[in-house]
Amino acid sequence: FKCTKLTNKAVRYLALNNSMKNIKLSKCNLTDEAANLLSNHENIQSISLRSCGLTDNAAKALALCEKLEYVDLSGCDLTNKTVEYLIRYSLK
């Protein structure tokens, strides 16, 4: 099922809670702005935004999360640039 009522507005509030380490928002009605909001989150280790319609720009933003170990963007509108961003900025 798809959670169409959860939007970037909810992510804005989630991004304020720095104690969360794992975030699962798959199949929500999000845009790349959601990834930008979460990219400032200091403690994210795992994030799933599968089938949210995000693009390479979202992956680029998430790659900046210093503690990110797992990301699931399957079902999103991605290209090879996503892999490049994740390898260059995130994977250590």
N, C-alpha and C positions, 0 to 999 in steps of 0.2 A: 504494500500500500504506500501511498505518497502523502507526506505530511505537508500539504500545501499552505497551511495557516502559519507555519513557523517561518519567519522571514529574517532579513538582516537586522531588523529591530531587536529581535530576541538575541541574536549573536552579539549585538552591541553590549547587552547586559552580561552575557557569558564572558565576554572578553575582559570584563572588569574583575572577574573572580580568578585571581592568579593562583589559587590553590588547586585548581583542576588540572589533571595531567592527561586525562583521556577524554576526548570529545567525539561523540558519534552523532552526526546530523545528516545521515544519509536520506536521500529522497525528499529533501526539504526544498522549499521555494527560495533558494538563495542565489545571489549573484557574486561576482568576483569581489565585491565590497566586503562580503563576509570574511573571505580569506585575508583581506587587508586588515580587517579589525582583529582577527585572531593572530596575525603575524607579530603583533606586539606583545602577545601573551608570553610571559617569561618561562612557564613551566610545562608547556605542552610537549608530551612525549609521543602521543599517538592521536591521530585524527582521521576520522572517516567522513568524507563528504561525497560518497559515491552517489551517482545519478542526480546530482544537484544542478547540472548544466553549466558547471564552471569551465573556464578556459585556461590557457597557458598562463595568463596573468595571475590567476589564483595560485597556481603552482609556484610561480616565481615569488609571490608574497610568502607562501608557507615555507619555502626553502630557507627563508631567513630566520625561522624559529630555531634557536640554538640547540635546544634539547630534543628536537624532533627525531624520533627513531622509526616511526611507522606512519605512512600516509596512504590512504585509499581514496583515489580519485577515479576509480573505474566507473564507466558509464557517463563520464563527463566529456566535453568537447575539447579534447587535447590533441596536441601534435608532438612531434619529436622534441620540440623545444622544452616540454615539460621534463623529459628525462635529462636534458642538458642542465636545466635549472637545478634539479634535485641533486645531480651529481656535483655540479660546480659549487653550490652554496651550502648544501645540507649534509650530504653523506660524508662521514669522516672515516 
